[in-house]
Amino acid sequence: MSGKLALLIGHRVEDLAARTAEETIRRRLDGGEALESLDREEFWEFRYRTEELFEEKLTALIDRAELFVNPNKHRWRISTGGIAAGHEGKGYLLKVTNREDIDGDVAKHTLTMQYGFRGLEEVRYGVLWIIRLAEGVVGDGPAGDAGRALAEKIAVTKSRDSGLLVNPHYQEWSLERIG
């Protein structure tokens, strides 16, 4: 048996980093006025094989240890349908990971050596930005293409006035449409 699941973590209260990025995009980036909202979640992706009841074991660990989640400031959910599952409305999901995922490597080592998780193949850590653009910018056909291009323009840093959320020199990213 093999599987893959994602742990998505958000803030219980207002995420000040997301609000700061949202205001910076609106005020300083070309096209930023079309940004309706910007939200952020952290994620952990787990690929495993032959581990019995991996999801239940991970849930029990989250409930008893603050390894991934601080219950005082975070809300969390596990998704077996991928990172995009559970996101509603129209917009784009920007998945950002570091090319050298030290956090993922440390988490894998800790889960294996300290908590006895067997068959863990890979752990990846990253940030998920939920980009929602003003009505009419995101749509089917040309409007959808324009919306995707604008989401990419405000996300990926290419110059001082273009992009804020991804540094392509050391990060990998993917952009997926929702809704």
SULJOKA-V312505 format. One record per helix or strand. SS is the DSSP state (H for helix, E for strand). FROM is the first residue (numbers start at 1). TO is the last residue. If there is no record, write none. Layout:
ss=<SS/SS>
from=<FROM/FROM>
to=<TO/TO>
This chain:
ss=<E/H/H/E/H/E/E/H/E/E/E/H/E/E/E/E/E>
from=<2/16/32/35/54/74/91/102/120/135/138/142/156/159/162/166/171>
to=<11/28/34/49/64/79/98/113/133/135/138/155/156/159/162/166/178>
